[in-house]
Amino acid sequence: MIADILFGFFMLGSFFVLGVGFWALGRLLRAKGHGPLLDTLDGRYIRLHAEVQLGMVPVG
């Protein structure tokens, strides 16, 4: 029981640390001048997400 609770806190904490790490990586890459490339990749991801979302609409 206590192990399950601790595991849950560990998972939440690890996702938080992972998110902060990705944020820091993005800030570092933007500081080094890779901002336009990151913006291009973001646009591609947004378009792909929209296409997949339209494909997931139930037919009928």
C-alpha positions as CSV (number, residue, x, y, z in Angstrom):
1,M,0.0,0.0,0.0
2,I,2.7,2.5,1.0
3,A,4.9,1.3,-1.8
4,D,2.1,2.1,-4.3
5,I,1.8,5.6,-3.0
6,L,5.5,6.2,-3.0
7,F,5.7,4.8,-6.6
8,G,3.0,7.3,-7.6
9,F,4.9,10.2,-6.1
10,F,8.1,8.9,-7.8
11,M,6.3,8.8,-11.2
12,L,4.9,12.3,-10.7
13,G,8.2,13.7,-9.7
14,S,10.0,12.0,-12.6
15,F,7.6,13.5,-15.1
16,F,8.1,16.9,-13.5
17,V,11.9,16.6,-13.8
18,L,11.6,15.4,-17.4
19,G,9.4,18.4,-18.2
20,V,11.8,20.8,-16.7
21,G,14.7,19.1,-18.5
22,F,12.9,19.5,-21.9
23,W,12.1,23.1,-21.1
24,A,15.8,23.8,-20.3
25,L,16.9,22.0,-23.5
26,G,14.6,24.2,-25.5
27,R,15.9,27.4,-23.8
28,L,19.5,26.3,-24.4
29,L,18.8,25.6,-28.1
30,R,17.0,28.9,-28.5
31,A,19.9,30.7,-26.8
32,K,22.3,29.1,-29.3
33,G,20.4,30.4,-32.3
34,H,18.2,27.4,-33.2
35,G,14.9,29.2,-32.5
36,P,13.7,29.2,-36.2
37,L,14.3,25.5,-36.5
38,L,12.4,24.8,-33.3
39,D,9.5,26.9,-34.6
40,T,9.5,25.0,-37.9
41,L,9.4,21.7,-36.0
42,D,6.7,23.0,-33.8
43,G,4.6,23.9,-36.8
44,R,5.1,20.5,-38.4
45,Y,4.1,18.8,-35.1
46,I,0.9,20.9,-34.8
47,R,-0.1,20.1,-38.4
48,L,0.5,16.4,-37.9
49,H,-1.4,16.5,-34.6
50,A,-4.4,18.1,-36.4
51,E,-4.3,15.5,-39.2
52,V,-4.2,12.6,-36.8
53,Q,-7.0,14.2,-34.7
54,L,-9.2,14.5,-37.8
55,G,-8.4,10.9,-38.7
56,M,-9.5,9.7,-35.2
57,V,-13.1,11.1,-35.6
58,P,-15.5,8.2,-35.5
59,V,-17.1,7.4,-38.9
60,G,-20.9,7.2,-39.0
